[in-house]
Amino acid sequence: MESYRADVVIVGGGGAGLRAAIAVAEADPELRIALVSKVYPMRSHTVAAEGGSAGVKQASDSLEYHFNDTVHGGDWLCEQDVVDYFVAHCSEELTQLEHWGCPWSRTPDGRVNVRAFGGMKIERTWFAADKTGFHMLHTLFQTSIKYPSIKRFDEHFCVDLLVDDGRVQGVVAIEIASGELLCIEGRAVVIATGGAGRVFRENTNGGVVTGDGMALAYRHGVPLRDMEFVQYHPTCMPGTGLLFTEACRGEGGFLVNKDGYRYLQDYGLGPAEEKPRNKFMELGPRDRLSQAFWYEQQKGRTIEGQYGSVVHLDLRHLGEAKLRERLPQIYELAEQFLGIDPARTPIPVRPAVHYTMGGILVDGRCASPLPGLYAAGECSSVGIHGANRLGSNSLSELLVFGKVSGVEAARFARSVAAGNSASLNRQAQAVERRVQGLKLGRGNERIAVLRKEMAQTMEDGCGIYRLAATMQQTCDKLEELKQRFRNLRLDDQSSVWNTEWLLAIELEYQLDVAQAMACSALERRESRGAHQRLDGFEQRDDVNFLKHSQAHYVAGGPPRIDYGSVRITRSQPGTRAYGAAGEQAEQERKASHG
Amino acid sequence: MAEGQKTIEIEVLRYHPENDTEPHAQVFEIPFTDDMSVLQGVQYIKDHLDGSLSFRWSCRMAICGSCGMMINGVPSLSCQTFLRDYYPARVRVEALAHFPIERDLVVNMEGFIEKLESIQPYIIPREARTLSEGEYLQTPEQLGAYEQFSSCINCLLCYAACPQFGLNSRFVGPAALALLHRYNADSRDGGKAERMELVNSEDGVFNCTAVGYCSEVCPKHVDPANAVNQNKTNSAIDYFLRFLAPKGGAR
């Protein structure tokens, strides 16, 4: 097998991976960086982020406000010291991106403009029209070309980590174009492979979002933390799940039911006013909005559509000119995919899975418990999102923790000697035998059938509201699917561009990650953030569950779940309220702190 | 397939280098609904009829740039091209024109990546600025000077449309030249002189014969033809300046 010797290996070429690569290159130009991505970097799913990226910008704003919004938004399941570091570094990183050429939208005097976003007290979401992720990703990718020490392995699919002498020392990857395996040695490895939303049926995610890096770390004993917290975005296209950004509401859009009524006022988010008001109504957090949809559906106040119940995202009052300027992509999506002119007709929407709050357990410096292994971005759980992520915090996370992971991985790589190549190559050959073996499956199960059943059972058991009985069914079903996976049949045994083989490997990753989600959900006997139960555990339970779940991989069976503590520095768990009730709660908090 | 289900035929150009000496067509019949994209059509084939069909895709919403194909001979993103626009006729899908086929609908795009890397697609600062000094000021008008050219998703449809690229694969081509122009036109950038060498070179803008089909097929309104032609003017000015200035006007 061919070998390549790097110092730092980065798996994933999206926002976090590219930011990490640049950070390593700037920390020490002597370090050889291998950037391994299963797609060309600009195809990574960061590209699809729309609304914007949070960072304190206005004089009326403060780091304390951003901290509070994030911790409250996460229902106090955040690592507060990490949130402090995060909010303190967002704007610096966003400015860095500005210096690298990101075409941020501007105010008339030439400064970077900010917009309102859900759950944020002050406008602090930097945006590039409604293609923020696209512009951030292309800016990072194009800037990365400046650095000669970054060697890209584009369209290389990572199939395992190499662990030797108690620390991670590289990866094994398939070169997709040839089907050949390659051993890439490195003294430190950063995983930046994104989320796992494709384990659910209706989702906003691209086909690449299959939880690869989470499963890789998990199988090597690194716990997956807080996996039960999966975000449903409230405004998605029925059927396909394609996203209509929260910026639609940040710019003043309304959500209305079949009677044209702004129903969010019935769910503790009101009062309803004509102009968008931060943390009220349509600018509430995503978990609350998706939950309100569910109740409207129960009450029969939604609209029946071809792909299930919908409500209307009404942008008509914003006018065509503003929509074309601020939300051009949304305009085109509505026109091309739904045949709707959003300046004249409301857009039918329903919630769909959007984001994985949990992920690979790492500390505030992005280090996992496995020495030499770092993680950043959606695949990681660094602790800033808690039980519910606020929109526009994740793009900033890519930058802030992408950089941290790169700096830390570079430091670690310099502190240890290169590995034993012969030993690593032997390991890599064992990986090759296993992975090649998967291609030869001649059973009777089709990948697409298993994938569809997985996605359906995840939706059934781990949706917006959850019950023990259906969660248990999901856990059982996933165990069954893992058994059936062994009986897979592939149509394609060839080498060049065998994407069916890659889909099989991805499905195996997905089943592991789905199991971590479902089993963690079943064990969390309370309701918090995006994890809501209707079977006697409707309340938040800080006595028993103000803690992080940790799913540990167990070969041949469901994961073992245990718990870790939550770092609370100065924000004690309180009432999480929005709208007028939120304002009142804030007054009371202020009064009690004198 | 359920009784009474409408169907449509998709003719796919297949090529597998391990088995085939040349590409050949294969026809599949799939269930049809009027909201199905061509991408969903080929996904149906892969999932249910032939798992060995290879193609790239990801975002499904015309922003990742992966799923470009020739659809009835027109370079198109398969995710935002709908089968209803062809039904009940058969739809023909092939790999993007002018690129070597790696397999089925997958083309080799390394040549494009090399061109992208060659244009210095990053800010070469006109004046240095530290992070603590904050952002560069850039008015909406200054942003407007390059914004459309920054919207390229690298889908390569414009290369499949460009007859000159078909004749000379060394031509830097529409997307890369549009991106080059994007940086040259950015008020923060001072790297135009360095980039003009490539613009003026024999693989540069003067390959373009102003057919304009690149802009017609662009799914993101980048208008690469406009960028290329602005640079023909720039290149001509640059050419004359060299005679006037002591060390060449561009330097």
Interface residues (C-beta under 8 A of the other chain):
Chain A: V39 Y40 M42 R43 S44 H45 V47 A48 E92 T95 Q96 E98 H99 W100 G101 P103 W104 S105 R106 P108 D109 G110 R111 V112 K131 F134 H135 H138 Q142 T143 I145 K146 D154 A177 G206 G207 V208 G239 T240 L242 L243 Q306 Q329 E332 L333 Q336 F337 R446 I447 A448 L490 D491 D492 S494 S495 V496 W497 N498 T499 E500
Chain B: H16 P17 E18 N19 D35 K46 D47 H48 D50 G51 S52 S54 F55 R56 W57 S58 C59 R60 M61 A62 I63 C64 G65 S66 Q80 E102 R103 D104 V106 N108 M109 I113 L116 E117 Q120 P121 Y122 I123 P125 R129 L131 G134 E135 Y136 L137 Q138 T139 P140 Q142 L143 Y146 E147 S150 S151 I153 N154 L179 Y183 D186 R188 D189
